[in-house]
Amino acid sequence: MRKYLALFLIASLVAGPALAETLSVVSRVFSPPEEQRFIRDQIIPLFEAENPGVTVDFEILTDSEMLDKLIAQKQAGNTTIDVLISYVSNFSRLVEAGVVADLTGELDVVAPDRTLSAGFLAQGQFDGKQYFIPFAGDDYVLVINRAALDYLPAGTALDSLTYEDLILWLKNIYDATGMKAFALPGVRMGLLTYIVGSTVLAYGGCFPDVNSEAAQQAWDVWYRMYPYVNDNWVTYKMVNDAMLREETWIAITHVARAGMVYLTDPSKFTLAPVPFGSVDRGSVAGNNSLALAEYAPHRDLGLKFIEFMTRPEIQARIAQGVSFNPAVAEAVRYIPPGPARDIIEVANIGMSGRVAFIPGPTAEGGDWGVVKQVFEDAFYYICARGKGVDPVYLDMQQQIIDMQYVEPPCP
């Protein structure tokens, strides 16, 4: 009997690990610790429960780290990554490196009976092949401490606010309290490019455009708003802490970051769409998409994970938990009325204006980081250094942007 029991235990130990699988998912999304906790604690366990014996290894990587790791694994002939969640600025480099799989024939598998964002879907196509499946959108909204409403210019409504109204509002606060109430994320390689770019769109420009007549109007807006930007802006990677500390009262920021502030206390904070410029509202929409690694060791399981993450009910859970805009139209039906739905609805108002999708560089060696640096350098030059709008300087900066593309993105 002991002999048979020993053999059974040995067989169990040998068979046990063979039944288990680890799916490797790497993501540039959900980098803040609270977002990571939400995905690991609230979303991934649902997938694991549907797939007994499967464990998801979820790792946060930057776009560059993700690309480098996939290339190194491909060269070594030992790819361990299965699924990646990447940003639009990295799409072309991943395709050129041959590290993401063509999913054209798998669309009915990864997104059956659901409506994906057409604009985001198109950005994930290269040479007629679909490599990326839209997952979550980025855009921008106003988040406001309700204390600031006492200084709103007479006759001004939040849902029709213009940039000129915003400047006057900030001036009112400063004149009455001495407070520089506007929060701006100034840490390099952050959100500043998209916030300024949204203003350019609102004045009739395109993105990434820094030197057109419309762009110059937008730069002038920021030059005149700068005296009311909090002096600590260069230390803000995100505006959340500054808003929660009440160091600032107003910010234009990423919808997910605004949602994190708003959800802490909807009685203390409120939201509004991005302001109007002279032409319309403007919003730079970022595209976060799912892809399958070309040499994924768990291909079928990876496809299951992509399908799971694009389900309307899962998209709705993520929108409620971390406030990213769903890339699946049907998701909003699963979000009940309340603060979480408020966030998505306000963001969608901004998306109803002039929207630009972030164009990944197309020139050999083109780098989105260079584009962001141009916007950041221009902001420092015009606003922080007080140089004002300088067309000659902006023309030179636009040339640097255009060098990142085969054809200028803003002809």
Backbone hydrogen bonds in HBPLUS format (Angstrom, degrees):
<---DONOR---> <-ACCEPTOR-->    atom                        ^
c    i                          cat <-CA-CA->   ^        H-A-AA   ^      H-
h    n   atom  resd res      DA  || num        DHA   H-A  angle D-A-AA Bond
n    s   type  num  typ     dist DA aas  dist angle  dist       angle   num
A0005-LEU N   A0001-MET O   2.90 MM   4  6.15 157.8  1.95 152.0 158.7     1
A0006-ALA N   A0002-ARG O   2.88 MM   4  6.04 157.8  1.93 146.5 152.3     2
A0007-LEU N   A0003-LYS O   3.02 MM   4  6.28 157.6  2.07 145.9 151.8     3
A0008-PHE N   A0004-TYR O   2.89 MM   4  6.13 151.8  1.97 144.3 152.3     4
A0009-LEU N   A0005-LEU O   2.93 MM   4  6.21 159.1  1.97 151.4 156.4     5
A0010-ILE N   A0006-ALA O   2.97 MM   4  6.19 158.9  2.01 148.9 154.8     6
A0011-ALA N   A0007-LEU O   2.89 MM   4  6.08 160.7  1.93 146.7 152.3     7
A0012-SER N   A0008-PHE O   2.87 MM   4  6.10 151.2  1.95 145.4 153.8     8
A0013-LEU N   A0009-LEU O   2.97 MM   4  6.21 156.7  2.02 148.4 153.9     9
A0014-VAL N   A0010-ILE O   2.98 MM   4  6.23 154.2  2.05 149.6 156.8    10
A0015-ALA N   A0011-ALA O   2.86 MM   4  5.98 163.0  1.88 149.2 154.2    11
A0016-GLY N   A0012-SER O   2.81 MM   4  5.73 152.3  1.89 145.2 152.7    12
A0019-LEU N   A0015-ALA O   3.27 MM   4  6.56 134.1  2.50 150.1 161.6    13
A0019-LEU N   A0016-GLY O   3.07 MM   3  5.52 142.9  2.21 111.1 120.8    14
A0020-ALA N   A0017-PRO O   3.08 MM   3  5.16 141.7  2.23 100.5 111.6    15
A0021-GLU N   A0053-GLY O   2.95 MM  32  6.26 156.0  2.00 147.1 149.8    16
A0055-THR N   A0021-GLU O   2.81 MM  34  6.24 156.7  1.87 159.3 167.3    17
A0023-LEU N   A0055-THR O   2.78 MM  32  6.17 151.7  1.86 154.6 163.8    18
A0057-ASP N   A0023-LEU O   2.79 MM  34  5.96 162.7  1.82 151.3 157.3    19
A0082-ASP N   A0024-SER O   2.95 MM  58  5.19 154.8  2.01 133.1 140.3    20
A0083-VAL N   A0024-SER O   3.06 MM  59  6.48 164.8  2.09 156.8 161.6    21
A0025-VAL N   A0057-ASP O   2.90 MM  32  6.01 175.6  1.90 156.6 157.8    22
A0059-GLU N   A0025-VAL O   2.92 MM  34  6.33 160.7  1.96 160.0 166.4    23
A0026-VAL N   A0083-VAL O   2.99 MM  57  6.47 159.3  2.04 156.5 159.0    24
A0085-ILE N   A0026-VAL O   2.87 MM  59  6.36 146.2  1.99 149.6 159.8    25
A0027-SER N   A0059-GLU O   2.87 MM  32  6.27 150.9  1.96 158.8 167.0    26
A0061-LEU N   A0027-SER O   2.90 MM  34  5.78 157.3  1.95 135.0 142.4    27
A0028-ARG N   A0085-ILE O   3.03 MM  57  6.24 154.6  2.10 160.6 166.2    28
A0035-GLU N   A0032-PRO O   2.97 MM   3  5.38 127.3  2.26 110.8 124.6    29
A0036-GLN N   A0032-PRO O   3.00 MM   4  6.33 159.3  2.05 157.7 164.4    30
A0037-ARG N   A0033-PRO O   2.94 MM   4  6.20 160.1  1.98 151.5 156.6    31
A0038-PHE N   A0034-GLU O   3.13 MM   4  6.29 154.7  2.20 135.3 141.9    32
A0039-ILE N   A0035-GLU O   3.05 MM   4  6.35 167.3  2.07 156.8 158.3    33
A0040-ARG N   A0036-GLN O   2.92 MM   4  6.09 168.6  1.93 155.7 159.5    34
A0041-ASP N   A0037-ARG O   2.77 MM   4  5.72 153.7  1.84 150.4 157.5    35
A0042-GLN N   A0038-PHE O   2.74 MM   4  5.36 155.9  1.80 145.9 152.4    36
A0043-ILE N   A0039-ILE O   3.24 MM   4  4.94 147.0  2.35 115.4 124.1    37
A0044-ILE N   A0039-ILE O   2.94 MM   5  6.11 175.9  1.94 174.4 173.9    38
A0046-LEU N   A0043-ILE O   3.03 MM   3  5.54 136.9  2.23 112.9 124.2    39
A0047-PHE N   A0044-ILE O   3.03 MM   3  5.28 120.7  2.40 105.3 119.4    40
A0048-GLU N   A0044-ILE O   2.99 MM   4  6.31 165.3  2.01 159.6 164.1    41
A0049-ALA N   A0045-PRO O   2.88 MM   4  5.97 147.8  1.99 139.7 148.0    42
A0050-GLU N   A0046-LEU O   3.24 MM   4  6.46 144.1  2.38 136.7 145.0    43
A0050-GLU N   A0047-PHE O   3.13 MM   3  5.19 123.9  2.46  96.6 110.6    44
A0051-ASN N   A0047-PHE O   3.15 MM   4  6.37 128.5  2.43 140.0 153.9    45
A0051-ASN N   A0048-GLU O   3.12 MM   3  5.00 136.0  2.33  93.1 105.7    46
A0054-VAL N   A0051-ASN O   3.00 MM   3  5.70 148.4  2.11 147.3 150.2    47
A0066-MET N   A0062-THR O   2.88 MM   4  6.07 159.3  1.93 154.2 160.0    48
A0067-LEU N   A0063-ASP O   3.00 MM   4  6.23 165.8  2.02 151.5 154.6    49
A0068-ASP N   A0064-SER O   2.92 MM   4  6.07 171.5  1.92 154.4 157.1    50
A0069-LYS N   A0065-GLU O   2.93 MM   4  5.99 158.7  1.97 146.2 152.1    51
A0070-LEU N   A0066-MET O   3.03 MM   4  6.21 162.9  2.06 151.9 156.2    52
A0071-ILE N   A0067-LEU O   2.99 MM   4  6.17 162.4  2.02 155.0 159.8    53
A0072-ALA N   A0068-ASP O   2.96 MM   4  6.09 163.5  1.99 147.5 152.5    54
A0073-GLN N   A0069-LYS O   2.96 MM   4  6.13 158.5  2.01 147.0 152.9    55
A0074-LYS N   A0070-LEU O   2.91 MM   4  6.08 154.7  1.98 144.9 152.1    56
A0075-GLN N   A0071-ILE O   2.94 MM   4  6.18 164.2  1.97 154.2 157.9    57
A0076-ALA N   A0072-ALA O   2.98 MM   4  6.17 144.1  2.11 140.8 150.9    58
A0077-GLY N   A0073-GLN O   2.98 MM   4  6.05 112.3  2.45 133.7 149.7    59
A0078-ASN N   A0073-GLN O   2.94 MM   5  5.20 159.9  1.98 154.5 154.6    60
A0077-GLY N   A0074-LYS O   3.04 MM   3  5.04 148.2  2.14  98.7 108.7    61
A0293-ALA N   A0082-ASP O   2.85 MM 211  5.27 174.3  1.85 144.7 146.7    62
A0084-LEU N   A0291-ALA O   2.96 MM 207  5.31 163.2  1.98 145.0 149.2    63
A0291-ALA N   A0084-LEU O   2.84 MM 207  5.31 141.6  1.99 155.7 163.2    64
A0086-SER N   A0289-SER O   2.90 MM 203  5.59 143.6  2.03 162.6 164.5    65
A0289-SER N   A0086-SER O   2.94 MM 203  5.59 155.4  2.00 156.2 162.4    66
A0090-ASN N   A0087-TYR O   2.83 MM   3  5.62 163.9  1.85 129.6 135.1    67
A0088-VAL N   A0287-ASN O   2.98 MM 199  5.32 132.5  2.22 150.2 163.2    68
A0091-PHE N   A0088-VAL O   3.14 MM   3  5.20 155.9  2.20 105.9 113.1    69
A0094-LEU N   A0090-ASN O   3.09 MM   4  6.33 155.8  2.16 156.8 163.8    70
A0095-VAL N   A0091-PHE O   3.01 MM   4  6.33 158.7  2.06 157.0 163.3    71
A0096-GLU N   A0092-SER O   2.87 MM   4  6.02 168.9  1.88 152.0 155.5    72
A0097-ALA N   A0093-ARG O   2.99 MM   4  6.05 143.8  2.12 137.9 147.1    73
A0099-VAL N   A0094-LEU O   3.33 MM   5  5.89 173.3  2.33 166.5 165.5    74
A0098-GLY N   A0095-VAL O   2.93 MM   3  5.15 152.1  2.01 106.5 115.7    75
A0294-GLU N   A0099-VAL O   2.90 MM 195  4.98 166.4  1.92 109.2 112.6    76
A0101-ALA N   A0292-LEU O   2.78 MM 191  5.51 165.3  1.80 165.4 166.9    77
A0103-LEU N   A0130-GLN O   2.68 MM  27  5.41 153.4  1.75 156.7 164.7    78
A0106-GLU N   A0103-LEU O   2.84 MM   3  4.94 157.0  1.89 109.9 117.2    79
A0109-VAL N   A0106-GLU O   2.85 MM   3  5.07 140.1  2.01 105.4 118.2    80
A0110-VAL N   A0106-GLU O   2.92 MM   4  6.21 159.8  1.96 163.3 169.0    81
A0111-ALA N   A0107-LEU O   2.93 MM   4  5.64 146.0  2.04 143.4 150.4    82
A0329-ALA N   A0115-THR O   2.90 MM 214  5.50 158.5  1.94 160.2 161.7    83
A0117-SER N   A0327-ALA O   2.95 MM 210  5.47 137.3  2.14 157.4 164.8    84
A0121-LEU N   A0117-SER O   2.85 MM   4  5.97 157.2  1.90 151.3 158.8    85
A0122-ALA N   A0118-ALA O   2.96 MM   4  6.12 157.6  2.01 146.6 151.7    86
A0123-GLN N   A0119-GLY O   3.23 MM   4  6.50 145.4  2.36 139.4 148.2    87
A0123-GLN N   A0120-PHE O   3.14 MM   3  5.15 121.8  2.50  93.3 107.8    88
A0124-GLY N   A0121-LEU O   3.05 MM   3  5.33 143.0  2.19 103.5 114.2    89
A0125-GLN N   A0122-ALA O   3.18 MM   3  5.37 162.3  2.21 113.7 114.0    90
A0131-TYR N   A0124-GLY O   2.98 MM   7  5.72 163.5  2.01 165.2 163.9    91
A0132-PHE N   A0124-GLY O   3.40 MM   8  4.57 153.7  2.47 124.1 127.6    92
A0126-PHE N   A0129-LYS O   2.87 MM   3  5.29 153.1  1.94 148.8 154.6    93
A0129-LYS N   A0126-PHE O   3.01 MM   3  5.29 160.4  2.05 110.6 117.0    94
A0133-ILE N   A0290-LEU O   2.85 MM 157  5.03 165.4  1.87 148.2 153.3    95
A0290-LEU N   A0133-ILE O   2.76 MM 157  5.03 163.9  1.78 147.5 145.8    96
A0135-PHE N   A0288-ASN O   2.89 MM 153  5.70 148.5  1.99 152.8 151.9    97
A0136-ALA N   A0288-ASN O   3.08 MM 152  5.24 160.9  2.11 143.6 147.2    98
A0288-ASN N   A0136-ALA O   2.99 MM 152  5.24 161.0  2.02 172.5 173.5    99
A0137-GLY N   A0325-ASN O   2.83 MM 188  4.89 166.6  1.85 144.4 149.1   100
A0325-ASN N   A0137-GLY O   3.30 MM 188  4.89 148.4  2.41 152.9 145.5   101
A0138-ASP N   A0286-GLY O   2.88 MM 148  4.53 155.8  1.93 130.9 133.4   102
A0286-GLY N   A0138-ASP O   2.95 MM 148  4.53 143.2  2.09 117.1 128.0   103
A0255-VAL N   A0139-ASP O   2.85 MM 116  5.83 150.9  1.94 159.9 156.2   104
A0141-VAL N   A0253-THR O   3.02 MM 112  5.79 159.4  2.06 160.4 160.8   105
A0253-THR N   A0141-VAL O   2.97 MM 112  5.79 159.4  2.02 166.5 167.5   106
A0142-LEU N   A0272-ALA O   2.85 MM 130  4.99 168.6  1.86 159.0 158.1   107
A0272-ALA N   A0142-LEU O   3.02 MM 130  4.99 147.8  2.13 137.8 139.3   108
A0143-VAL N   A0251-ALA O   2.90 MM 108  5.49 159.5  1.95 156.8 163.5   109
A0251-ALA N   A0143-VAL O   3.06 MM 108  5.49 142.6  2.21 153.6 161.8   110
A0144-ILE N   A0270-THR O   2.87 MM 126  5.25 166.1  1.89 159.7 158.5   111
A0270-THR N   A0144-ILE O   2.82 MM 126  5.25 152.5  1.89 149.9 158.8   112
A0145-ASN N   A0249-TRP O   2.74 MM 104  4.88 159.8  1.78 151.0 154.1   113
A0148-ALA N   A0145-ASN O   2.84 MM   3  5.78 158.1  1.88 130.8 135.7   114
A0146-ARG N   A0268-LYS O   2.88 MM 122  5.68 177.1  1.88 154.6 155.3   115
A0149-LEU N   A0146-ARG O   3.08 MM   3  5.37 149.4  2.18 105.4 114.2   116
A0151-TYR N   A0148-ALA O   3.01 MM   3  5.71 164.9  2.03 121.6 126.4   117
A0152-LEU N   A0149-LEU O   3.28 MM   3  5.15 170.3  2.29 104.7 107.5   118
A0156-THR N   A0153-PRO O   3.07 MM   3  5.63 147.9  2.17 145.2 143.4   119
A0160-SER N   A0157-ALA O   3.11 MM   3  5.48 159.7  2.15 110.9 117.3   120
A0161-LEU N   A0158-LEU O   3.44 MM   3  5.08 171.5  2.45 102.8 102.8   121
A0276-PHE N   A0161-LEU O   2.86 MM 115  6.27 156.8  1.91 140.9 147.2   122
A0166-LEU N   A0162-THR O   2.93 MM   4  6.26 152.4  2.00 145.3 153.3   123
A0163-TYR N   A0276-PHE O   2.97 MM 113  6.14 143.7  2.10 176.1 165.4   124
A0167-ILE N   A0163-TYR O   3.00 MM   4  6.30 156.4  2.05 148.5 153.3   125
A0168-LEU N   A0164-GLU O   3.13 MM   4  6.38 165.5  2.15 148.1 151.7   126
A0169-TRP N   A0165-ASP O   2.81 MM   4  6.01 154.7  1.87 151.1 159.1   127
A0170-LEU N   A0166-LEU O   2.95 MM   4  6.17 166.3  1.97 153.7 156.1   128
A0171-LYS N   A0167-ILE O   2.93 MM   4  6.16 153.2  2.00 146.8 154.9   129
A0172-ASN N   A0168-LEU O   2.88 MM   4  6.13 154.4  1.94 147.9 154.5   130
A0173-ILE N   A0169-TRP O   3.08 MM   4  6.45 157.1  2.13 150.7 156.2   131
A0174-TYR N   A0170-LEU O   2.96 MM   4  6.21 164.3  1.98 149.6 154.0   132
A0175-ASP N   A0171-LYS O   2.80 MM   4  5.98 168.0  1.81 158.5 161.6   133
A0176-ALA N   A0172-ASN O   3.05 MM   4  6.14 151.2  2.13 143.5 150.8   134
A0177-THR N   A0173-ILE O   2.82 MM   4  5.81 153.4  1.89 153.1 160.5   135
A0178-GLY N   A0174-TYR O   2.67 MM   4  4.38 142.8  1.81 122.2 132.0   136
A0249-TRP N   A0181-ALA O   2.84 MM  68  5.12 155.2  1.90 131.6 139.1   137
A0250-ILE N   A0181-ALA O   3.09 MM  69  6.06 165.2  2.11 155.7 152.3   138
A0182-PHE N   A0228-TYR O   3.15 MM  46  6.14 164.9  2.18 164.9 160.6   139
A0230-ASN N   A0182-PHE O   2.85 MM  48  5.70 175.4  1.86 158.0 158.1   140
A0183-ALA N   A0250-ILE O   2.84 MM  67  6.21 157.7  1.89 160.4 167.9   141
A0186-GLY N   A0233-TRP O   3.01 MM  47  5.33 136.5  2.20 159.9 148.9   142
A0187-VAL N   A0236-TYR O   3.15 MM  49  5.78 164.5  2.17 137.3 133.9   143
A0194-TYR N   A0191-LEU O   3.05 MM   3  5.59 123.8  2.38 112.9 125.7   144
A0195-ILE N   A0191-LEU O   3.18 MM   4  6.45 153.3  2.25 155.6 163.7   145
A0196-VAL N   A0192-LEU O   3.00 MM   4  6.21 172.9  2.00 162.9 163.7   146
A0197-GLY N   A0193-THR O   2.84 MM   4  5.85 152.9  1.91 138.5 147.7   147
A0198-SER N   A0194-TYR O   2.92 MM   4  5.97 143.3  2.06 134.4 142.2   148
A0199-THR N   A0195-ILE O   3.36 MM   4  6.68 145.9  2.49 137.4 145.4   149
A0199-THR N   A0196-VAL O   3.00 MM   3  5.13 122.3  2.34  99.1 113.9   150
A0200-VAL N   A0196-VAL O   3.03 MM   4  6.45 153.9  2.10 151.5 159.0   151
A0201-LEU N   A0197-GLY O   3.09 MM   4  6.39 157.6  2.14 147.1 152.1   152
A0202-ALA N   A0198-SER O   3.07 MM   4  6.32 150.3  2.16 139.6 147.7   153
A0203-TYR N   A0199-THR O   3.17 MM   4  6.52 130.9  2.43 143.5 155.7   154
A0203-TYR N   A0200-VAL O   3.14 MM   3  5.31 139.8  2.31 100.2 111.3   155
A0205-GLY N   A0200-VAL O   2.91 MM   5  5.19 155.9  1.97 149.0 141.1   156
A0204-GLY N   A0201-LEU O   2.97 MM   3  5.12 163.0  2.00 111.2 114.1   157
A0279-VAL N   A0202-ALA O   3.01 MM  77  5.68 156.9  2.07 163.5 164.5   158
A0280-ASP N   A0202-ALA O   3.26 MM  78  4.99 160.2  2.30 134.3 136.8   159
A0216-GLN N   A0212-SER O   2.89 MM   4  6.16 153.5  1.96 149.8 157.0   160
A0217-GLN N   A0213-GLU O   3.06 MM   4  6.39 146.2  2.18 143.1 151.8   161
A0218-ALA N   A0214-ALA O   3.04 MM   4  6.41 154.2  2.11 147.5 154.6   162
A0219-TRP N   A0215-ALA O   2.85 MM   4  6.17 156.6  1.90 152.0 158.5   163
A0220-ASP N   A0216-GLN O   3.00 MM   4  6.17 150.2  2.09 139.7 147.6   164
A0221-VAL N   A0217-GLN O   3.08 MM   4  6.43 144.8  2.21 142.2 151.3   165
A0221-VAL N   A0218-ALA O   3.10 MM   3  5.06 120.1  2.48  93.6 108.3   166
A0222-TRP N   A0218-ALA O   3.17 MM   4  6.60 157.2  2.23 150.1 154.6   167
A0223-TYR N   A0219-TRP O   2.85 MM   4  6.11 149.0  1.94 147.7 157.5   168
A0224-ARG N   A0220-ASP O   2.99 MM   4  6.20 152.8  2.06 146.2 152.0   169
A0225-MET N   A0221-VAL O   2.89 MM   4  6.10 132.4  2.12 139.9 154.2   170
A0226-TYR N   A0222-TRP O   2.88 MM   4  5.78 137.2  2.07 141.4 150.2   171
A0228-TYR N   A0225-MET O   2.91 MM   3  5.80 162.9  1.94 131.8 137.4   172
A0229-VAL N   A0226-TYR O   2.94 MM   3  5.06 171.8  1.94 117.5 119.3   173
A0233-TRP N   A0230-ASN O   3.02 MM   3  5.64 153.7  2.09 128.7 129.0   174
A0235-THR N   A0232-ASN O   2.89 MM   3  5.64 161.8  1.92 126.0 132.1   175
A0236-TYR N   A0233-TRP O   3.09 MM   3  5.27 159.8  2.14 107.9 114.3   176
A0243-MET N   A0239-VAL O   2.98 MM   4  6.17 156.6  2.03 160.5 167.7   177
A0244-LEU N   A0240-ASN O   2.86 MM   4  6.10 162.0  1.90 157.2 162.7   178
A0245-ARG N   A0241-ASP O   2.82 MM   4  5.94 147.6  1.93 149.0 157.4   179
A0247-GLU N   A0242-ALA O   2.95 MM   5  5.12 140.5  2.11 158.4 164.9   180
A0248-THR N   A0242-ALA O   3.25 MM   6  5.71 146.8  2.37 131.1 127.7   181
A0246-GLU N   A0243-MET O   3.09 MM   3  4.95 148.3  2.19  96.8 106.4   182
A0257-ARG N   A0254-HIS O   2.99 MM   3  5.34 117.6  2.40 106.0 121.1   183
A0258-ALA N   A0254-HIS O   2.88 MM   4  6.16 164.4  1.90 162.5 167.8   184
A0259-GLY N   A0255-VAL O   2.84 MM   4  5.93 153.0  1.91 142.7 150.6   185
A0260-MET N   A0256-ALA O   3.08 MM   4  6.32 145.6  2.21 138.4 146.5   186
A0261-VAL N   A0257-ARG O   3.28 MM   4  6.65 151.5  2.37 145.4 151.5   187
A0262-TYR N   A0258-ALA O   2.93 MM   4  6.17 174.6  1.94 159.2 160.5   188
A0263-LEU N   A0259-GLY O   2.89 MM   4  5.89 164.9  1.92 151.1 154.8   189
A0264-THR N   A0261-VAL O   3.13 MM   3  5.53 146.0  2.25 107.3 117.0   190
A0265-ASP N   A0262-TYR O   3.17 MM   3  5.85 142.4  2.32 114.2 122.0   191
A0268-LYS N   A0265-ASP O   2.86 MM   3  5.40 154.2  1.92 118.5 126.6   192
A0269-PHE N   A0265-ASP O   3.03 MM   4  6.27 150.4  2.12 154.6 163.8   193
A0277-GLY N   A0280-ASP O   2.93 MM   3  5.47 163.1  1.96 133.0 136.7   194
A0354-ARG N   A0281-ARG O   2.90 MM  73  6.00 168.1  1.91 144.8 143.1   195
A0283-SER N   A0354-ARG O   2.96 MM  71  6.38 149.5  2.06 157.1 157.1   196
A0356-ALA N   A0283-SER O   3.14 MM  73  6.57 155.3  2.20 148.8 154.5   197
A0285-ALA N   A0356-ALA O   2.80 MM  71  5.99 158.6  1.84 155.4 162.5   198
A0296-ALA N   A0293-ALA O   3.10 MM   3  4.90 152.7  2.17 117.6 112.0   199
A0302-GLY N   A0298-HIS O   2.79 MM   4  5.96 149.5  1.88 153.7 163.9   200
A0303-LEU N   A0299-ARG O   2.95 MM   4  6.30 151.9  2.03 153.3 160.4   201
A0304-LYS N   A0300-ASP O   3.07 MM   4  6.36 150.4  2.16 141.5 149.7   202
A0305-PHE N   A0301-LEU O   2.97 MM   4  6.29 149.4  2.07 144.4 152.5   203
A0306-ILE N   A0302-GLY O   3.05 MM   4  6.37 156.5  2.10 149.3 154.9   204
A0307-GLU N   A0303-LEU O   3.02 MM   4  6.26 161.9  2.05 148.6 153.5   205
A0308-PHE N   A0304-LYS O   2.89 MM   4  6.10 155.5  1.95 146.7 154.0   206
A0309-MET N   A0305-PHE O   2.95 MM   4  6.19 159.3  1.99 151.7 156.2   207
A0310-THR N   A0306-ILE O   3.15 MM   4  6.36 128.9  2.43 141.5 153.7   208
A0310-THR N   A0307-GLU O   3.29 MM   3  5.31 140.9  2.45  96.7 107.4   209
A0311-ARG N   A0308-PHE O   3.26 MM   3  5.45 164.8  2.29 106.9 111.1   210
A0314-ILE N   A0311-ARG O   3.04 MM   3  5.27 123.5  2.38 104.8 119.1   211
A0315-GLN N   A0311-ARG O   2.85 MM   4  6.07 166.6  1.86 165.0 169.6   212
A0316-ALA N   A0312-PRO O   2.88 MM   4  6.04 149.9  1.97 142.9 151.2   213
A0317-ARG N   A0313-GLU O   3.08 MM   4  6.27 151.6  2.16 133.8 141.0   214
A0318-ILE N   A0314-ILE O   2.99 MM   4  6.27 160.3  2.03 153.3 157.8   215
A0319-ALA N   A0315-GLN O   2.92 MM   4  6.15 156.8  1.97 145.5 152.4   216
A0320-GLN N   A0316-ALA O   2.87 MM   4  6.11 155.5  1.93 150.7 157.1   217
A0321-GLY N   A0317-ARG O   2.86 MM   4  6.03 143.8  1.99 141.3 152.1   218
A0322-VAL N   A0318-ILE O   2.79 MM   4  5.82 170.0  1.80 159.4 160.4   219
A0323-SER N   A0319-ALA O   2.87 MM   4  4.31 134.0  2.08 115.1 122.1   220
A0331-ALA N   A0328-VAL O   3.11 MM   3  5.75 163.8  2.14 120.6 125.7   221
A0333-ARG N   A0330-GLU O   3.26 MM   3  5.87 148.8  2.36 114.2 121.5   222
A0334-TYR N   A0331-ALA O   2.88 MM   3  5.56 156.3  1.93 121.7 128.9   223
A0335-ILE N   A0332-VAL O   3.15 MM   3  5.27 166.9  2.17 108.6 112.0   224
A0342-ASP N   A0338-GLY O   2.96 MM   4  6.18 151.3  2.04 152.7 162.0   225
A0343-ILE N   A0339-PRO O   3.16 MM   4  6.46 152.3  2.24 151.5 156.1   226
A0345-GLU N   A0341-ARG O   2.94 MM   4  6.13 164.9  1.97 157.4 161.9   227
A0346-VAL N   A0342-ASP O   2.94 MM   4  6.12 160.1  1.98 153.3 158.0   228
A0347-ALA N   A0343-ILE O   3.03 MM   4  6.24 160.7  2.07 148.0 153.7   229
A0348-ASN N   A0344-ILE O   2.91 MM   4  6.10 152.1  1.99 146.3 154.1   230
A0349-ILE N   A0345-GLU O   3.16 MM   4  6.45 138.1  2.35 139.3 149.1   231
A0349-ILE N   A0346-VAL O   3.19 MM   3  5.24 129.7  2.46  95.3 108.1   232
A0350-GLY N   A0346-VAL O   3.40 MM   4  6.82 156.0  2.46 146.5 151.1   233
A0351-MET N   A0347-ALA O   3.08 MM   4  6.44 146.0  2.20 142.5 152.7   234
A0352-SER N   A0349-ILE O   3.03 MM   3  5.17 153.1  2.10 102.6 111.2   235
A0353-GLY N   A0350-GLY O   3.29 MM   3  5.83 169.1  2.31 113.6 116.8   236
A0363-ALA N   A0404-GLN O   3.09 MM  41  5.27 165.8  2.11 120.0 119.0   237
A0366-GLY N   A0363-ALA O   2.80 MM   3  4.91 158.5  1.84 129.3 128.1   238
A0370-VAL N   A0367-ASP O   3.09 MM   3  5.46 138.5  2.27 104.6 114.9   239
A0371-VAL N   A0368-TRP O   3.02 MM   3  5.07 115.3  2.45  96.8 112.4   240
A0372-LYS N   A0368-TRP O   3.02 MM   4  6.41 161.9  2.06 157.0 161.1   241
A0373-GLN N   A0369-GLY O   2.96 MM   4  6.13 151.6  2.04 140.2 148.3   242
A0374-VAL N   A0370-VAL O   3.00 MM   4  6.30 147.7  2.11 146.6 154.5   243
A0375-PHE N   A0371-VAL O   3.26 MM   4  6.67 161.2  2.29 153.3 156.1   244
A0376-GLU N   A0372-LYS O   2.95 MM   4  6.21 165.0  1.98 153.5 158.1   245
A0377-ASP N   A0373-GLN O   2.74 MM   4  5.85 164.1  1.77 151.1 155.9   246
A0378-ALA N   A0374-VAL O   2.90 MM   4  6.04 159.0  1.94 149.2 155.3   247
A0379-PHE N   A0375-PHE O   2.95 MM   4  6.18 152.5  2.03 145.9 153.4   248
A0380-TYR N   A0376-GLU O   2.99 MM   4  6.29 164.0  2.02 153.1 156.8   249
A0381-TYR N   A0377-ASP O   2.89 MM   4  6.10 162.5  1.92 150.6 155.8   250
A0382-ILE N   A0378-ALA O   2.86 MM   4  5.93 175.6  1.86 154.6 156.1   251
A0383-CYS N   A0379-PHE O   2.84 MM   4  5.52 155.7  1.89 144.0 152.0   252
A0384-ALA N   A0379-PHE O   3.41 MM   5  6.88 151.4  2.50 138.3 145.6   253
A0385-ARG N   A0380-TYR O   2.71 MM   5  5.93 145.8  1.82 167.9 176.2   254
A0387-LYS N   A0381-TYR O   3.20 MM   6  5.96 155.4  2.26 153.7 153.8   255
A0388-GLY N   A0382-ILE O   3.14 MM   6  4.49 163.5  2.17 124.5 122.1   256
A0386-GLY N   A0383-CYS O   3.10 MM   3  4.87 141.0  2.26  93.5 105.1   257
A0394-LEU N   A0390-ASP O   3.00 MM   4  6.26 163.0  2.03 158.2 163.6   258
A0395-ASP N   A0391-PRO O   2.88 MM   4  6.04 149.6  1.98 145.9 153.5   259
A0396-MET N   A0392-VAL O   3.21 MM   4  6.50 156.2  2.26 147.3 152.6   260
A0397-GLN N   A0393-TYR O   3.05 MM   4  6.39 152.4  2.13 146.2 154.5   261
A0398-GLN N   A0394-LEU O   2.88 MM   4  6.10 151.0  1.97 147.4 154.9   262
A0399-GLN N   A0395-ASP O   3.15 MM   4  6.42 147.7  2.26 142.7 150.6   263
A0400-ILE N   A0397-GLN O   3.14 MM   3  5.24 123.8  2.47  95.9 109.4   264
A0401-ILE N   A0397-GLN O   3.21 MM   4  6.65 153.9  2.29 145.4 152.0   265
A0402-ASP N   A0398-GLN O   2.86 MM   4  6.15 167.8  1.87 157.7 160.5   266
A0403-MET N   A0399-GLN O   3.10 MM   4  6.26 139.5  2.27 140.6 149.8   267
A0404-GLN N   A0401-ILE O   2.93 MM   3  5.62 161.8  1.96 120.7 126.8   268
A0405-TYR N   A0402-ASP O   3.12 MM   3  5.57 165.3  2.14 117.7 120.3   269
